[in-house]
Amino acid sequence: MSLLTSLSICPGYIYTSFGATASLLTISKTHIPFLNPSMATGKVQEVLPDDLNSTSEQPTLFDGTTRLYTSYICPFAQRVWIARNYKGLQDDIKLVPIDLQNRPAWYKEKVYPTNKVPALEHNNEIRGESLDLVKYIDSHFKGPALLPDDPAKREFAEDLLSYSDTFYKAIFKVFASKGDAVNEIGPSFDYIESALSKFVDGPFFLGQFSLVDIAYAPFIERAQLFFSDVKKHDITAGRPKFATWIEELNKIEAYVQTRWDAQVLLEIIKTRQNK
């Protein structure tokens, strides 16, 4: 099995073949700085489980446990992980991390036939697609709401969520670009700056932190690292609202807990760039 095939359970890797080299084989949970297990909303202490691989036994399906099948290295899965943490559901939704390069056969055969992460096991059903899962968790579980009641904000949220696909594809494309990456990605970051100007009652897309911020956070995290380290460029230059958004995002404990080591992340990005 090729590494690209094994990574196909994370949608971003399907699109780009991003990181499809042996260097990714060395990445494990122990390389990722989840060193402060109290950083989640509500200060819930959490010990992150090890990846399940081809030799791991399958958790008992539909036994009443709600499970988030995930990967610590997948930005799409990170979206759902942030939502879980923000709503304080560490005790309600169990993480089941899947080893992307040595995945268990039972995951595709018995859990989620698309063989992708993330997936959620809840109420005797398996659901997938990261943004759908963020919305599902928000509407079916306790905790702070991830979408405001204001109709104008909800309408704008749908516009931003629709654009998020275009945005992440532009980010991944520029990682492999041999051209002027700064100019290529400029319009995407200008869109973010403009979107952050619509509501003035807070620093986030809808004013207050919401599922829209969750949708963009994993990809902006990677983009900022890439442009700062590889291109020596500040993506927030001339974009003050974008700069404030990043600053405030890094104060959200539920997000901070899901970040992974910057050097490991850059190693993967640079591998893609050098292909």
N, C-alpha and C positions, 0 to 999 in steps of 0.2 A: 504494500500500500504506500502511495506517495504521501509526502507530508501535506501537499496541497489537498489531496483527497481527505486526509484526516482532519484538516482544518475546516472542511466544508460545513461543519456543524456550527460555525460562527459566520453569519451572513456576510460580514465585511470582508472576510477572507475569500469567499466565493467571488465577490466582485473584483478583487484586485490581485488575487494570489499573493497578497501582502504577507511578507515574512515567511514565504515558503522555502526555507532553507534549513539546513541542519542546525543552525545556531539556535533556533527556537526549541530544539529538543532539550536543551539544557535548562529551560525556564521551568520553574516549579514554584509552588506557593512559598517555599523557603526563601526565594529571591525577592519577594514582594514585601514592602515594608508595612504590613498590617501589624505594627508593633504595639499599638495602643488599642486594646480591645474595648476601651471605654469611650471611644470617639463617636459611637452611634447616638442617635436621638434617644434621650432618656437615660444615657449612660449605661445602657445594657451591656454587661460583660459577655463577650462572645469569643470563643475559640474556634477559628476557622477550620473546617474539616479538610482532610487530604483529598486530592483528586481520586476519583474512581476510574480504574483502567480495565483492560481486558481480563484481568484476573480477579476483579472485584465482584463480589456477590451483589445481585440486584436488591435494592430495598424492597420490602413488601409493598406491592402496588395496591392502592386504594384501601389502605388500612386505617384511614382517618387522619393520617398525617398530611399536612400541606407541605409540599416540597417545591423548591425552586431549583430546577436543573440548570446549571450555569457553568461558566468558565471564568477563572480569574483574569484571563488575558483577552477576553472578548468585549469590545466596547458596547455592543448591543446588549449583552447580558449585564453589563455594568449599569445600564439604564434601570433595569428592573431591580437590581441590587440596591441602588440608591433609593428608589421608591420604597422598597421594603424597610430599609433602615430609617428613612425619614418619618415613616408612619409608626415607627417603634415596634415592628413586627418580628424582631429577632427570635422571640419565643414562639411565634405563631407560624412562621414560614421557615422551614428548615432548608439550609443550603445543601445542595447535592452537586458538587463540582465534578465535571467530566474532564478527563484527560484527553485533550484534543488530538494528540498524536498516537494515542493507544486506547482508543475508545472501546468501551464494553459493547459487545454485540447485542446484548439485551436492550440497550437503550433504543436502538432503531427497531428491533424486532418486537419489543413488548411495551415500550413507553411512548416514543414519539417517532413515527415512521419517517418524517422528514429528516431525522437525524441531526437536527440543528439545536443550538442553544440560543436564547433561553427557552425554557418550557416550564409551565406551572402545573402541578398536580393538585387539584382542589375539587372537592365535592364529587369525587369519582369521575373526573374528567381531566384530560390533558389539553392545555391551551398553549399557543405559541405566539410569536411575533412580538418584538420588544415593546413597541408603543401600545399595542393592544393590551399587553400584560400590565403596563404601568396604569392604564385606564381601569383595567379590571381590578387591580389591587386597590386603587383609590376608591372605587365604588362598592367593593365587597368586604372591605376590612376597616377596622377602627383606625383612628389616628388622624392627624391633621390633614385637611383636604388639600389636594394637589391641583384643584381647579376652582377659581372663584365663582360666585353666583352671578356676577355682573355679565349680562348678555354680550356687551361689547367686547369684554375681555375674552369670553369664551369663543366668540367668533374669530377674534384675532389669534387665539391659541390654535384654532384649526388651520388657519392660514400658515402659521409658523411651523406647525407639525407637518404640513404638506411639503413645505420647503426643505425640511430637514433631510429628506432623501437626496435632494439636489446638493445640499451643503456637504453631507458626508462623502458623497461621490467625488465632489470637487477636491476635498481634503485628501482623499486617498490617491486621486489622480496626480495631484501636485507632488506627492511624496516620490513619485517615480519620474517626474518631469525632468527633462534635460534642458528645458528652456528657462525663461525668467519666471521662477516660481512666485516671486513677490508680486509681480504684475498680474500673473495668471489668477492668483487667488484673491487679489484686491477687491474685486466686486463682491465676492462672497462675504468678506469681512465688513465691507461698506453696508451691505444689507443688514448685517447684525447690528451695526452702529445705528442705522436708521430705525430698526425695529425696537431697539432699546430706548428710543426717544419718544415713543408713542404714549406711554403712561409715565407720569412723574411722581407717583405715590410710592416709589421704591426703586431699588437699583436693578430689579430683574425684569424679564420680558413683560410680565403682566403686573409689574409693580412689586408684588410679593413673590417669593419663591414658589414655583409651580412645576407641573409636569413638562412644560416647555423648556425650562432650564435643564431639567433632567435629560430631555431628548438631545440637547446640544452639548452638554458638559463633557462626555467622554471624547468627543471628536475635537473640541476646542482644546482640551487638555493635551492631546497628541499634537495638534497643530502648533500650539504655543511652544512646546518643547522642540519640535522640528525647526521652526523658523528661528528660534533663539539660538540653538546650538549649531545647526547646519548652515543656515543662511545668515546668521548674525543680524537678524532683523526682528524688531519689536512689532508684533502684529497689532498692538494697541496704539502705535504712534499715530497721532492725529485722530484718534478715536477714543475720546475720554470716557464715554459711557461704556464702551467695551472694556476699558481698563478697570473701571469701577465694578463692572459685572464680575470680572475674573477675581478681583480682590474680595468681593463679598461672597462669591461662590466658595472660596477657600476658607470661609468661616463656617460653612455648613458642615457640621460634623458627619452627617450621614453620607455626604459625598467624599469627604476626606478619607473616611475609612476604606473606600473602594479604590483609591488611587494606588497605582503600583509604581515600583521603583523607576525613577526617571532614566537612569542609565540603561536598564533593561529595555525600557520602552524605546529609547533612542537606538539601541542596537538593532532592534527589529526594523525600525523605520529606515535606518541607514542601509540595511541589507537590501530592502526593497529599492532604495534609491540607486544602489550600485549594480542592480541586475542588468 
